[in-house]
Amino acid sequence: MNLMTRTLLAAAAGMMITATAALAGPADEAIQGRQGCMKANGAAMGTMVPMIKGEKPYDAAAVGEALGKAEAACAGWANWWGENTQKGETAETWAKAEIWTDKAGFEAAGAAYGKAFGALKASTDEASFKTAFGEFGGTCKGCHEKFRRPKE
């Protein structure tokens, strides 16, 4: 392939990337924010579950770091649930309609999660960590069951 062909292909690829980025709108940004938050929560669970199962020793520093990353990734939570985010322009979402039709239930689930997250983050030893983790895991499960559709 000669230099001119490579240059034209690179320019075309650049235009496609720019066009794709231009398609992403506020709904996609919110959906991507939610998904980043959930991925960070999943990573935190990946750090903590082996400690709960006894596969790894309790490590307060690792728990704190994982929860700190999740907290940072979820900082925009309040801005990600507008009516216009039920469907993305290009991003797929697994959020169920119940998020918007049962706002009180969704807000209650979010408050329970926040409280459990705070208790987990405040745990200071293995015993308090294990106690707090049980509540935290339950809030994740409860919200996913009611407000998240399975990935297909």
N, CA, C and O atoms as a GROMACS GRO file, in nm:
protein
  608
    1MET      N    1   0.085  -0.116   0.000
    1MET     CA    2   0.000   0.000   0.000
    1MET      C    3   0.090   0.123   0.000
    1MET      O    4   0.183   0.134   0.080
    2ASN      N    5   0.062   0.215  -0.091
    2ASN     CA    6   0.147   0.333  -0.100
    2ASN      C    7   0.108   0.439   0.004
    2ASN      O    8   0.005   0.427   0.071
    3LEU      N    9   0.189   0.539   0.015
    3LEU     CA   10   0.170   0.644   0.115
    3LEU      C   11   0.037   0.716   0.096
    3LEU      O   12  -0.031   0.745   0.194
    4MET      N   13   0.000   0.744  -0.025
    4MET     CA   14  -0.125   0.816  -0.053
    4MET      C   15  -0.245   0.732  -0.007
    4MET      O   16  -0.338   0.786   0.053
    5THR      N   17  -0.246   0.604  -0.034
    5THR     CA   18  -0.356   0.516   0.005
    5THR      C   19  -0.364   0.509   0.157
    5THR      O   20  -0.473   0.516   0.214
    6ARG      N   21  -0.251   0.494   0.221
    6ARG     CA   22  -0.250   0.490   0.368
    6ARG      C   23  -0.301   0.620   0.427
    6ARG      O   24  -0.376   0.619   0.525
    7THR      N   25  -0.262   0.731   0.369
    7THR     CA   26  -0.307   0.862   0.418
    7THR      C   27  -0.458   0.876   0.402
    7THR      O   28  -0.526   0.923   0.493
    8LEU      N   29  -0.510   0.835   0.288
    8LEU     CA   30  -0.655   0.843   0.265
    8LEU      C   31  -0.732   0.750   0.360
    8LEU      O   32  -0.836   0.788   0.413
    9LEU      N   33  -0.680   0.630   0.383
    9LEU     CA   34  -0.744   0.539   0.476
    9LEU      C   35  -0.742   0.594   0.618
    9LEU      O   36  -0.840   0.582   0.692
   10ALA      N   37  -0.631   0.653   0.657
   10ALA     CA   38  -0.622   0.711   0.791
   10ALA      C   39  -0.719   0.827   0.806
   10ALA      O   40  -0.782   0.842   0.910
   11ALA      N   41  -0.730   0.909   0.702
   11ALA     CA   42  -0.824   1.022   0.707
   11ALA      C   43  -0.968   0.972   0.715
   11ALA      O   44  -1.049   1.027   0.790
   12ALA      N   45  -1.001   0.869   0.638
   12ALA     CA   46  -1.136   0.813   0.641
   12ALA      C   47  -1.166   0.754   0.779
   12ALA      O   48  -1.275   0.772   0.832
   13ALA      N   49  -1.070   0.684   0.836
   13ALA     CA   50  -1.090   0.628   0.969
   13ALA      C   51  -1.111   0.738   1.072
   13ALA      O   52  -1.196   0.727   1.160
   14GLY      N   53  -1.034   0.844   1.060
   14GLY     CA   54  -1.049   0.958   1.150
   14GLY      C   55  -1.186   1.022   1.139
   14GLY      O   56  -1.246   1.060   1.239
   15MET      N   57  -1.237   1.034   1.016
   15MET     CA   58  -1.370   1.092   0.997
   15MET      C   59  -1.478   1.001   1.055
   15MET      O   60  -1.576   1.049   1.111
   16MET      N   61  -1.460   0.869   1.042
   16MET     CA   62  -1.558   0.776   1.098
   16MET      C   63  -1.560   0.785   1.250
   16MET      O   64  -1.667   0.783   1.311
   17ILE      N   65  -1.444   0.796   1.311
   17ILE     CA   66  -1.436   0.808   1.457
   17ILE      C   67  -1.503   0.938   1.501
   17ILE      O   68  -1.578   0.939   1.598
   18THR      N   69  -1.474   1.046   1.430
   18THR     CA   70  -1.534   1.175   1.464
   18THR      C   71  -1.685   1.170   1.447
   18THR      O   72  -1.758   1.222   1.531
   19ALA      N   73  -1.733   1.108   1.341
   19ALA     CA   74  -1.877   1.098   1.317
   19ALA      C   75  -1.944   1.013   1.425
   19ALA      O   76  -2.053   1.047   1.471
   20THR      N   77  -1.881   0.905   1.464
   20THR     CA   78  -1.936   0.820   1.569
   20THR      C   79  -1.942   0.895   1.700
   20THR      O   80  -2.041   0.885   1.772
   21ALA      N   81  -1.837   0.969   1.732
   21ALA     CA   82  -1.836   1.046   1.856
   21ALA      C   83  -1.944   1.153   1.854
   21ALA      O   84  -2.005   1.182   1.957
   22ALA      N   85  -1.969   1.211   1.737
   22ALA     CA   86  -2.071   1.314   1.727
   22ALA      C   87  -2.210   1.257   1.749
   22ALA      O   88  -2.300   1.330   1.791
   23LEU      N   89  -2.230   1.129   1.722
   23LEU     CA   90  -2.360   1.066   1.742
   23LEU      C   91  -2.394   1.050   1.890
   23LEU      O   92  -2.511   1.047   1.928
   24ALA      N   93  -2.292   1.039   1.971
   24ALA     CA   94  -2.316   1.020   2.115
   24ALA      C   95  -2.372   1.150   2.172
   24ALA      O   96  -2.310   1.256   2.160
   25GLY      N   97  -2.487   1.141   2.232
   25GLY     CA   98  -2.550   1.258   2.290
   25GLY      C   99  -2.561   1.244   2.440
   25GLY      O  100  -2.499   1.156   2.499
   26PRO      N  101  -2.640   1.331   2.501
   26PRO     CA  102  -2.654   1.329   2.646
   26PRO      C  103  -2.700   1.195   2.702
   26PRO      O  104  -2.653   1.152   2.808
   27ALA      N  105  -2.792   1.127   2.634
   27ALA     CA  106  -2.838   0.996   2.683
   27ALA      C  107  -2.723   0.896   2.683
   27ALA      O  108  -2.704   0.823   2.780
   28ASP      N  109  -2.647   0.893   2.576
   28ASP     CA  110  -2.533   0.801   2.569
   28ASP      C  111  -2.431   0.832   2.678
   28ASP      O  112  -2.376   0.742   2.740
   29GLU      N  113  -2.406   0.961   2.701
   29GLU     CA  114  -2.310   0.999   2.804
   29GLU      C  115  -2.358   0.952   2.941
   29GLU      O  116  -2.278   0.903   3.022
   30ALA      N  117  -2.486   0.967   2.968
   30ALA     CA  118  -2.541   0.922   3.096
   30ALA      C  119  -2.533   0.770   3.108
   30ALA      O  120  -2.494   0.717   3.212
   31ILE      N  121  -2.568   0.702   3.001
   31ILE     CA  122  -2.564   0.555   3.002
   31ILE      C  123  -2.420   0.508   3.022
   31ILE      O  124  -2.396   0.415   3.099
   32GLN      N  125  -2.327   0.570   2.954
   32GLN     CA  126  -2.186   0.532   2.969
   32GLN      C  127  -2.136   0.563   3.110
   32GLN      O  128  -2.054   0.488   3.164
   33GLY      N  129  -2.183   0.671   3.169
   33GLY     CA  130  -2.149   0.701   3.308
   33GLY      C  131  -2.200   0.594   3.402
   33GLY      O  132  -2.128   0.548   3.490
   34ARG      N  133  -2.326   0.554   3.384
   34ARG     CA  134  -2.385   0.448   3.467
   34ARG      C  135  -2.306   0.319   3.453
   34ARG      O  136  -2.277   0.251   3.551
   35GLN      N  137  -2.273   0.287   3.328
   35GLN     CA  138  -2.201   0.162   3.303
   35GLN      C  139  -2.061   0.166   3.363
   35GLN      O  140  -2.013   0.065   3.415
   36GLY      N  141  -1.995   0.281   3.359
   36GLY     CA  142  -1.864   0.294   3.422
   36GLY      C  143  -1.873   0.276   3.572
   36GLY      O  144  -1.787   0.214   3.634
   37CYS      N  145  -1.979   0.330   3.630
   37CYS     CA  146  -2.003   0.314   3.774
   37CYS      C  147  -2.023   0.167   3.807
   37CYS      O  148  -1.964   0.116   3.902
   38MET      N  149  -2.105   0.100   3.729
   38MET     CA  150  -2.132  -0.042   3.756
   38MET      C  151  -2.008  -0.128   3.736
   38MET      O  152  -1.986  -0.224   3.810
   39LYS      N  153  -1.926  -0.095   3.638
   39LYS     CA  154  -1.801  -0.169   3.617
   39LYS      C  155  -1.707  -0.149   3.736
   39LYS      O  156  -1.640  -0.242   3.779
   40ALA      N  157  -1.702  -0.027   3.788
   40ALA     CA  158  -1.618  -0.001   3.905
   40ALA      C  159  -1.672  -0.076   4.026
   40ALA      O  160  -1.595  -0.128   4.107
   41ASN      N  161  -1.804  -0.082   4.040
   41ASN     CA  162  -1.863  -0.160   4.149
   41ASN      C  163  -1.829  -0.308   4.132
   41ASN      O  164  -1.798  -0.377   4.229
   42GLY      N  165  -1.836  -0.356   4.010
   42GLY     CA  166  -1.801  -0.495   3.982
   42GLY      C  167  -1.655  -0.524   4.016
   42GLY      O  168  -1.622  -0.629   4.070
   43ALA      N  169  -1.568  -0.429   3.983
   43ALA     CA  170  -1.426  -0.446   4.016
   43ALA      C  171  -1.406  -0.448   4.167
   43ALA      O  172  -1.326  -0.525   4.219
   44ALA      N  173  -1.480  -0.363   4.238
   44ALA     CA  174  -1.472  -0.362   4.385
   44ALA      C  175  -1.518  -0.497   4.440
   44ALA      O  176  -1.456  -0.552   4.531
   45MET      N  177  -1.626  -0.549   4.384
   45MET     CA  178  -1.674  -0.681   4.427
   45MET      C  179  -1.567  -0.786   4.401
   45MET      O  180  -1.546  -0.876   4.482
   46GLY      N  181  -1.500  -0.774   4.287
   46GLY     CA  182  -1.393  -0.868   4.253
   46GLY      C  183  -1.279  -0.864   4.353
   46GLY      O  184  -1.211  -0.965   4.374
   47THR      N  185  -1.257  -0.750   4.415
   47THR     CA  186  -1.155  -0.738   4.519
   47THR      C  187  -1.205  -0.798   4.650
   47THR      O  188  -1.130  -0.866   4.721
   48MET      N  189  -1.333  -0.772   4.682
   48MET     CA  190  -1.384  -0.807   4.814
   48MET      C  191  -1.436  -0.950   4.827
   48MET      O  192  -1.420  -1.011   4.933
   49VAL      N  193  -1.498  -1.004   4.724
   49VAL     CA  194  -1.558  -1.137   4.734
   49VAL      C  195  -1.458  -1.244   4.775
   49VAL      O  196  -1.491  -1.328   4.860
   50PRO      N  197  -1.337  -1.247   4.719
   50PRO     CA  198  -1.242  -1.348   4.764
   50PRO      C  199  -1.209  -1.336   4.914
   50PRO      O  200  -1.176  -1.436   4.979
   51MET      N  201  -1.217  -1.216   4.969
   51MET     CA  202  -1.194  -1.198   5.112
   51MET      C  203  -1.311  -1.254   5.192
   51MET      O  204  -1.292  -1.315   5.297
   52ILE      N  205  -1.430  -1.233   5.141
   52ILE     CA  206  -1.551  -1.285   5.207
   52ILE      C  207  -1.550  -1.438   5.205
   52ILE      O  208  -1.587  -1.502   5.303
   53LYS      N  209  -1.508  -1.495   5.094
   53LYS     CA  210  -1.504  -1.640   5.079
   53LYS      C  211  -1.386  -1.706   5.151
   53LYS      O  212  -1.378  -1.828   5.160
   54GLY      N  213  -1.294  -1.625   5.202
   54GLY     CA  214  -1.176  -1.680   5.269
   54GLY      C  215  -1.068  -1.724   5.173
   54GLY      O  216  -0.973  -1.792   5.213
   55GLU      N  217  -1.080  -1.686   5.048
   55GLU     CA  218  -0.980  -1.723   4.948
   55GLU      C  219  -0.858  -1.631   4.955
   55GLU      O  220  -0.749  -1.668   4.912
   56LYS      N  221  -0.879  -1.511   5.010
   56LYS     CA  222  -0.771  -1.414   5.029
   56LYS      C  223  -0.788  -1.356   5.168
   56LYS      O  224  -0.900  -1.347   5.219
   57PRO      N  225  -0.678  -1.316   5.229
   57PRO     CA  226  -0.690  -1.253   5.361
   57PRO      C  227  -0.755  -1.115   5.350
   57PRO      O  228  -0.743  -1.047   5.247
   58TYR      N  229  -0.822  -1.075   5.455
   58TYR     CA  230  -0.881  -0.941   5.461
   58TYR      C  231  -0.771  -0.838   5.447
   58TYR      O  232  -0.667  -0.847   5.512
   59ASP      N  233  -0.794  -0.739   5.362
   59ASP     CA  234  -0.695  -0.635   5.335
   59ASP      C  235  -0.769  -0.501   5.332
   59ASP      O  236  -0.827  -0.463   5.230
   60ALA      N  237  -0.766  -0.430   5.443
   60ALA     CA  238  -0.839  -0.304   5.456
   60ALA      C  239  -0.796  -0.203   5.349
   60ALA      O  240  -0.879  -0.130   5.295
   61ALA      N  241  -0.668  -0.198   5.318
   61ALA     CA  242  -0.618  -0.103   5.218
   61ALA      C  243  -0.677  -0.135   5.080
   61ALA      O  244  -0.717  -0.044   5.007
   62ALA      N  245  -0.681  -0.262   5.044
   62ALA     CA  246  -0.736  -0.302   4.913
   62ALA      C  247  -0.886  -0.271   4.906
   62ALA      O  248  -0.936  -0.226   4.803
   63VAL      N  249  -0.957  -0.296   5.015
   63VAL     CA  250  -1.100  -0.265   5.020
   63VAL      C  251  -1.120  -0.114   5.004
   63VAL      O  252  -1.203  -0.070   4.924
   64GLY      N  253  -1.044  -0.037   5.079
   64GLY     CA  254  -1.055   0.109   5.071
   64GLY      C  255  -1.025   0.162   4.932
   64GLY      O  256  -1.093   0.252   4.883
   65GLU      N  257  -0.923   0.106   4.869
   65GLU     CA  258  -0.887   0.150   4.734
   65GLU      C  259  -0.998   0.116   4.635
   65GLU      O  260  -1.036   0.199   4.552
   66ALA      N  261  -1.050  -0.006   4.642
   66ALA     CA  262  -1.156  -0.049   4.550
   66ALA      C  263  -1.281   0.035   4.569
   66ALA      O  264  -1.344   0.077   4.471
   67LEU      N  265  -1.318   0.060   4.693
   67LEU     CA  266  -1.436   0.141   4.719
   67LEU      C  267  -1.415   0.287   4.678
   67LEU      O  268  -1.508   0.352   4.632
   68GLY      N  269  -1.294   0.337   4.695
   68GLY     CA  270  -1.262   0.473   4.651
   68GLY      C  271  -1.277   0.488   4.500
   68GLY      O  272  -1.330   0.589   4.452
   69LYS      N  273  -1.232   0.388   4.426
   69LYS     CA  274  -1.246   0.392   4.279
   69LYS      C  275  -1.392   0.386   4.240
   69LYS      O  276  -1.435   0.456   4.148
   70ALA      N  277  -1.469   0.302   4.307
   70ALA     CA  278  -1.613   0.293   4.277
   70ALA      C  279  -1.682   0.425   4.309
   70ALA      O  280  -1.765   0.472   4.231
   71GLU      N  281  -1.648   0.482   4.421
   71GLU     CA  282  -1.709   0.610   4.460
   71GLU      C  283  -1.678   0.719   4.357
   71GLU      O  284  -1.766   0.796   4.321
   72ALA      N  285  -1.555   0.725   4.311
   72ALA     CA  286  -1.517   0.824   4.211
   72ALA      C  287  -1.591   0.800   4.079
   72ALA      O  288  -1.638   0.895   4.016
   73ALA      N  289  -1.600   0.674   4.039
   73ALA     CA  290  -1.668   0.641   3.913
   73ALA      C  291  -1.817   0.671   3.919
   73ALA      O  292  -1.880   0.694   3.815
   74CYS      N  293  -1.874   0.670   4.037
   74CYS     CA  294  -2.019   0.688   4.053
   74CYS      C  295  -2.056   0.830   4.095
   74CYS      O  296  -2.171   0.856   4.129
   75ALA      N  297  -1.961   0.921   4.093
   75ALA     CA  298  -1.984   1.057   4.142
   75ALA      C  299  -2.097   1.129   4.068
   75ALA      O  300  -2.163   1.214   4.127
   76GLY      N  301  -2.119   1.097   3.943
   76GLY     CA  302  -2.223   1.165   3.865
   76GLY      C  303  -2.360   1.100   3.870
   76GLY      O  304  -2.450   1.137   3.794
   77TRP      N  305  -2.378   1.003   3.960
   77TRP     CA  306  -2.499   0.921   3.968
   77TRP      C  307  -2.629   1.002   3.953
   77TRP      O  308  -2.716   0.964   3.874
   78ALA      N  309  -2.642   1.109   4.025
   78ALA     CA  310  -2.767   1.186   4.027
   78ALA      C  311  -2.801   1.244   3.890
   78ALA      O  312  -2.918   1.275   3.864
   79ASN      N  313  -2.704   1.258   3.803
   79ASN     CA  314  -2.727   1.319   3.672
   79ASN      C  315  -2.753   1.217   3.560
   79ASN      O  316  -2.771   1.255   3.445
   80TRP      N  317  -2.754   1.088   3.593
   80TRP     CA  318  -2.758   0.985   3.489
   80TRP      C  319  -2.894   0.921   3.469
   80TRP      O  320  -2.903   0.823   3.395
   81TRP      N  321  -3.001   0.971   3.530
   81TRP     CA  322  -3.127   0.900   3.528
   81TRP      C  323  -3.244   0.982   3.475
   81TRP      O  324  -3.359   0.955   3.509
   82GLY      N  325  -3.216   1.081   3.394
   82GLY     CA  326  -3.323   1.162   3.336
   82GLY      C  327  -3.412   1.078   3.246
   82GLY      O  328  -3.371   0.973   3.196
   83GLU      N  329  -3.533   1.126   3.226
   83GLU     CA  330  -3.629   1.056   3.137
   83GLU      C  331  -3.568   1.028   3.000
   83GLU      O  332  -3.598   0.926   2.938
   84ASN      N  333  -3.483   1.119   2.954
   84ASN     CA  334  -3.423   1.105   2.821
   84ASN      C  335  -3.314   0.999   2.814
   84ASN      O  336  -3.255   0.978   2.708
   85THR      N  337  -3.286   0.931   2.925
   85THR     CA  338  -3.179   0.830   2.925
   85THR      C  339  -3.233   0.687   2.926
   85THR      O  340  -3.158   0.592   2.949
   86GLN      N  341  -3.363   0.673   2.902
   86GLN     CA  342  -3.421   0.538   2.898
   86GLN      C  343  -3.367   0.459   2.781
   86GLN      O  344  -3.364   0.336   2.785
   87LYS      N  345  -3.327   0.528   2.677
   87LYS     CA  346  -3.271   0.464   2.558
   87LYS      C  347  -3.159   0.553   2.509
   87LYS      O  348  -3.171   0.676   2.507
   88GLY      N  349  -3.051   0.492   2.469
   88GLY     CA  350  -2.938   0.569   2.418
   88GLY      C  351  -2.950   0.597   2.270
   88GLY      O  352  -3.026   0.532   2.198
   89GLU      N  353  -2.874   0.694   2.226
   89GLU     CA  354  -2.866   0.721   2.083
   89GLU      C  355  -2.791   0.607   2.014
   89GLU      O  356  -2.834   0.555   1.911
   90THR      N  357  -2.678   0.570   2.073
   90THR     CA  358  -2.599   0.458   2.019
   90THR      C  359  -2.562   0.358   2.128
   90THR      O  360  -2.533   0.242   2.096
   91ALA      N  361  -2.564   0.398   2.253
   91ALA     CA  362  -2.526   0.310   2.364
   91ALA      C  363  -2.644   0.223   2.406
   91ALA      O  364  -2.757   0.270   2.415
   92GLU      N  365  -2.615   0.097   2.432
   92GLU     CA  366  -2.719   0.007   2.481
   92GLU      C  367  -2.728   0.020   2.632
   92GLU      O  368  -2.627   0.038   2.701
   93THR      N  369  -2.850   0.011   2.684
   93THR     CA  370  -2.870   0.018   2.828
   93THR      C  371  -2.948  -0.104   2.874
   93THR      O  372  -3.030  -0.159   2.801
   94TRP      N  373  -2.921  -0.146   2.996
   94TRP     CA  374  -2.992  -0.259   3.055
   94TRP      C  375  -3.087  -0.211   3.165
   94TRP      O  376  -3.142  -0.291   3.241
   95ALA      N  377  -3.105  -0.080   3.170
   95ALA     CA  378  -3.197  -0.023   3.269
   95ALA      C  379  -3.341  -0.057   3.230
   95ALA      O  380  -3.380  -0.046   3.114
   96LYS      N  381  -3.419  -0.100   3.329
   96LYS     CA  382  -3.560  -0.131   3.306
   96LYS      C  383  -3.644  -0.003   3.319
   96LYS      O  384  -3.602   0.094   3.382
   97ALA      N  385  -3.761  -0.006   3.258
   97ALA     CA  386  -3.853   0.108   3.265
   97ALA      C  387  -3.894   0.138   3.408
   97ALA      O  388  -3.932   0.252   3.439
   98GLU      N  389  -3.888   0.040   3.496
   98GLU     CA  390  -3.928   0.059   3.636
   98GLU      C  391  -3.847   0.169   3.706
   98GLU      O  392  -3.893   0.226   3.805
   99ILE      N  393  -3.731   0.198   3.655
   99ILE     CA  394  -3.651   0.307   3.713
   99ILE      C  395  -3.730   0.437   3.705
   99ILE      O  396  -3.726   0.518   3.798
  100TRP      N  397  -3.801   0.456   3.596
  100TRP     CA  398  -3.875   0.579   3.575
  100TRP      C  399  -4.022   0.567   3.617
  100TRP      O  400  -4.085   0.667   3.653
  101THR      N  401  -4.077   0.447   3.612
  101THR     CA  402  -4.218   0.431   3.650
  101THR      C  403  -4.234   0.410   3.800
  101THR      O  404  -4.342   0.433   3.854
  102ASP      N  405  -4.130   0.366   3.868
  102ASP     CA  406  -4.131   0.348   4.013
  102ASP      C  407  -4.017   0.430   4.073
  102ASP      O  408  -3.925   0.376   4.134
  103LYS      N  409  -4.025   0.562   4.053
  103LYS     CA  410  -3.916   0.650   4.099
  103LYS      C  411  -3.893   0.636   4.249
  103LYS      O  412  -3.778   0.635   4.293
  104ALA      N  413  -4.000   0.626   4.327
  104ALA     CA  414  -3.984   0.615   4.473
  104ALA      C  415  -3.910   0.487   4.508
  104ALA      O  416  -3.824   0.487   4.596
  105GLY      N  417  -3.944   0.378   4.441
  105GLY     CA  418  -3.875   0.251   4.466
  105GLY      C  419  -3.729   0.257   4.426
  105GLY      O  420  -3.642   0.206   4.497
  106PHE      N  421  -3.702   0.321   4.313
  106PHE     CA  422  -3.564   0.332   4.266
  106PHE      C  423  -3.484   0.422   4.360
  106PHE      O  424  -3.369   0.391   4.393
  107GLU      N  425  -3.543   0.532   4.403
  107GLU     CA  426  -3.474   0.621   4.496
  107GLU      C  427  -3.449   0.551   4.630
  107GLU      O  428  -3.344   0.570   4.691
  108ALA      N  429  -3.545   0.472   4.675
  108ALA     CA  430  -3.527   0.398   4.800
  108ALA      C  431  -3.415   0.296   4.786
  108ALA      O  432  -3.334   0.277   4.877
  109ALA      N  433  -3.410   0.229   4.670
  109ALA     CA  434  -3.302   0.133   4.646
  109ALA      C  435  -3.167   0.204   4.643
  109ALA      O  436  -3.069   0.152   4.696
  110GLY      N  437  -3.162   0.322   4.582
  110GLY     CA  438  -3.038   0.399   4.578
  110GLY      C  439  -2.996   0.445   4.716
  110GLY      O  440  -2.877   0.444   4.749
  111ALA      N  441  -3.092   0.485   4.797
  111ALA     CA  442  -3.061   0.528   4.934
  111ALA      C  443  -3.009   0.411   5.016
  111ALA      O  444  -2.915   0.426   5.094
  112ALA      N  445  -3.070   0.293   4.999
  112ALA     CA  446  -3.024   0.174   5.072
  112ALA      C  447  -2.881   0.139   5.030
  112ALA      O  448  -2.797   0.104   5.113
  113TYR      N  449  -2.854   0.148   4.900
  113TYR     CA  450  -2.720   0.122   4.850
  113TYR      C  451  -2.621   0.221   4.911
  113TYR      O  452  -2.514   0.182   4.958
  114GLY      N  453  -2.657   0.350   4.909
  114GLY     CA  454  -2.568   0.453   4.963
  114GLY      C  455  -2.536   0.430   5.110
  114GLY      O  456  -2.422   0.445   5.153
  115LYS      N  457  -2.637   0.393   5.186
  115LYS     CA  458  -2.617   0.365   5.328
  115LYS      C  459  -2.526   0.244   5.347
  115LYS      O  460  -2.433   0.247   5.429
  116ALA      N  461  -2.552   0.138   5.272
  116ALA     CA  462  -2.471   0.017   5.283
  116ALA      C  463  -2.327   0.043   5.236
  116ALA      O  464  -2.232  -0.008   5.295
  117PHE      N  465  -2.312   0.122   5.130
  117PHE     CA  466  -2.179   0.158   5.080
  117PHE      C  467  -2.103   0.232   5.189
  117PHE      O  468  -1.986   0.204   5.214
  118GLY      N  469  -2.170   0.328   5.252
  118GLY     CA  470  -2.106   0.405   5.358
  118GLY      C  471  -2.063   0.318   5.474
  118GLY      O  472  -1.953   0.336   5.528
  119ALA      N  473  -2.147   0.223   5.513
  119ALA     CA  474  -2.113   0.132   5.622
  119ALA      C  475  -1.994   0.044   5.584
  119ALA      O  476  -1.906   0.019   5.666
  120LEU      N  477  -1.992  -0.001   5.460
  120LEU     CA  478  -1.881  -0.084   5.414
  120LEU      C  479  -1.752  -0.004   5.413
  120LEU      O  480  -1.646  -0.051   5.456
  121LYS      N  481  -1.761   0.118   5.364
  121LYS     CA  482  -1.643   0.204   5.358
  121LYS      C  483  -1.592   0.239   5.499
  121LYS      O  484  -1.472   0.258   5.519
  122ALA      N  485  -1.684   0.246   5.595
  122ALA     CA  486  -1.647   0.280   5.733
  122ALA      C  487  -1.599   0.159   5.813
  122ALA      O  488  -1.551   0.174   5.925
  123SER      N  489  -1.611   0.038   5.756
  123SER     CA  490  -1.567  -0.080   5.831
  123SER      C  491  -1.418  -0.068   5.861
  123SER      O  492  -1.340  -0.019   5.780
  124THR      N  493  -1.381  -0.113   5.980
  124THR     CA  494  -1.244  -0.093   6.026
  124THR      C  495  -1.167  -0.222   6.051
  124THR      O  496  -1.046  -0.221   6.071
  125ASP      N  497  -1.238  -0.333   6.049
  125ASP     CA  498  -1.172  -0.462   6.071
  125ASP      C  499  -1.248  -0.570   5.995
  125ASP      O  500  -1.353  -0.543   5.935
  126GLU      N  501  -1.195  -0.690   5.999
  126GLU     CA  502  -1.255  -0.798   5.920
  126GLU      C  503  -1.399  -0.826   5.963
  126GLU      O  504  -1.485  -0.849   5.878
  127ALA      N  505  -1.426  -0.825   6.090
  127ALA     CA  506  -1.562  -0.856   6.138
  127ALA      C  507  -1.662  -0.751   6.090
  127ALA      O  508  -1.770  -0.786   6.040
  128SER      N  509  -1.628  -0.622   6.103
  128SER     CA  510  -1.723  -0.518   6.058
  128SER      C  511  -1.733  -0.517   5.906
  128SER      O  512  -1.839  -0.487   5.851
  129PHE      N  513  -1.624  -0.550   5.838
  129PHE     CA  514  -1.626  -0.560   5.692
  129PHE      C  515  -1.724  -0.669   5.648
  129PHE      O  516  -1.806  -0.646   5.559
  130LYS      N  517  -1.715  -0.785   5.708
  130LYS     CA  518  -1.802  -0.897   5.669
  130LYS      C  519  -1.948  -0.866   5.698
  130LYS      O  520  -2.036  -0.900   5.618
  131THR      N  521  -1.975  -0.802   5.809
  131THR     CA  522  -2.112  -0.765   5.841
  131THR      C  523  -2.165  -0.664   5.740
  131THR      O  524  -2.275  -0.680   5.686
  132ALA      N  525  -2.086  -0.560   5.713
  132ALA     CA  526  -2.128  -0.456   5.619
  132ALA      C  527  -2.139  -0.509   5.477
  132ALA      O  528  -2.226  -0.466   5.401
  133PHE      N  529  -2.052  -0.602   5.441
  133PHE     CA  530  -2.055  -0.655   5.305
  133PHE      C  531  -2.186  -0.728   5.276
  133PHE      O  532  -2.240  -0.717   5.166
  134GLY      N  533  -2.237  -0.800   5.373
  134GLY     CA  534  -2.363  -0.872   5.352
  134GLY      C  535  -2.476  -0.777   5.316
  134GLY      O  536  -2.552  -0.804   5.224
  135GLU      N  537  -2.486  -0.667   5.386
  135GLU     CA  538  -2.590  -0.566   5.358
  135GLU      C  539  -2.566  -0.503   5.221
  135GLU      O  540  -2.658  -0.485   5.142
  136PHE      N  541  -2.442  -0.470   5.195
  136PHE     CA  542  -2.406  -0.407   5.068
  136PHE      C  543  -2.442  -0.498   4.950
  136PHE      O  544  -2.506  -0.454   4.855
  137GLY      N  545  -2.401  -0.622   4.957
  137GLY     CA  546  -2.431  -0.717   4.849
  137GLY      C  547  -2.581  -0.732   4.828
  137GLY      O  548  -2.627  -0.744   4.714
  138GLY      N  549  -2.656  -0.730   4.936
  138GLY     CA  550  -2.802  -0.740   4.925
  138GLY      C  551  -2.863  -0.622   4.853
  138GLY      O  552  -2.959  -0.638   4.778
  139THR      N  553  -2.808  -0.503   4.874
  139THR     CA  554  -2.863  -0.386   4.804
  139THR      C  555  -2.831  -0.392   4.655
  139THR      O  556  -2.913  -0.351   4.573
  140CYS      N  557  -2.714  -0.442   4.621
  140CYS     CA  558  -2.680  -0.458   4.478
  140CYS      C  559  -2.778  -0.555   4.412
  140CYS      O  560  -2.836  -0.526   4.308
  141LYS      N  561  -2.794  -0.669   4.475
  141LYS     CA  562  -2.882  -0.773   4.420
  141LYS      C  563  -3.025  -0.723   4.406
  141LYS      O  564  -3.089  -0.743   4.303
  142GLY      N  565  -3.076  -0.660   4.510
  142GLY     CA  566  -3.214  -0.612   4.508
  142GLY      C  567  -3.239  -0.512   4.396
  142GLY      O  568  -3.342  -0.517   4.329
  143CYS      N  569  -3.146  -0.423   4.377
  143CYS     CA  570  -3.163  -0.322   4.272
  143CYS      C  571  -3.153  -0.388   4.134
  143CYS      O  572  -3.231  -0.357   4.044
  144HIS      N  573  -3.058  -0.477   4.117
  144HIS     CA  574  -3.043  -0.544   3.988
  144HIS      C  575  -3.166  -0.627   3.954
  144HIS      O  576  -3.209  -0.630   3.839
  145GLU      N  577  -3.222  -0.693   4.052
  145GLU     CA  578  -3.341  -0.775   4.025
  145GLU      C  579  -3.460  -0.694   3.978
  145GLU      O  580  -3.533  -0.737   3.889
  146LYS      N  581  -3.480  -0.579   4.036
  146LYS     CA  582  -3.598  -0.500   4.004
  146LYS      C  583  -3.576  -0.399   3.892
  146LYS      O  584  -3.668  -0.372   3.815
  147PHE      N  585  -3.457  -0.345   3.882
  147PHE     CA  586  -3.436  -0.230   3.794
  147PHE      C  587  -3.338  -0.253   3.680
  147PHE      O  588  -3.309  -0.160   3.605
  148ARG      N  589  -3.287  -0.375   3.663
  148ARG     CA  590  -3.192  -0.403   3.555
  148ARG      C  591  -3.235  -0.529   3.481
  148ARG      O  592  -3.258  -0.634   3.540
  149ARG      N  593  -3.245  -0.514   3.351
  149ARG     CA  594  -3.278  -0.633   3.272
  149ARG      C  595  -3.151  -0.711   3.243
  149ARG      O  596  -3.042  -0.653   3.236
  150PRO      N  597  -3.162  -0.842   3.227
  150PRO     CA  598  -3.042  -0.922   3.199
  150PRO      C  599  -2.982  -0.885   3.063
  150PRO      O  600  -3.053  -0.847   2.970
  151LYS      N  601  -2.853  -0.896   3.054
  151LYS     CA  602  -2.787  -0.877   2.923
  151LYS      C  603  -2.821  -0.998   2.839
  151LYS      O  604  -2.826  -1.111   2.887
  152GLU      N  605  -2.845  -0.972   2.714
  152GLU     CA  606  -2.885  -1.082   2.624
  152GLU      C  607  -2.766  -1.141   2.553
  152GLU      O  608  -2.781  -1.234   2.473
   0.00000   0.00000   0.00000
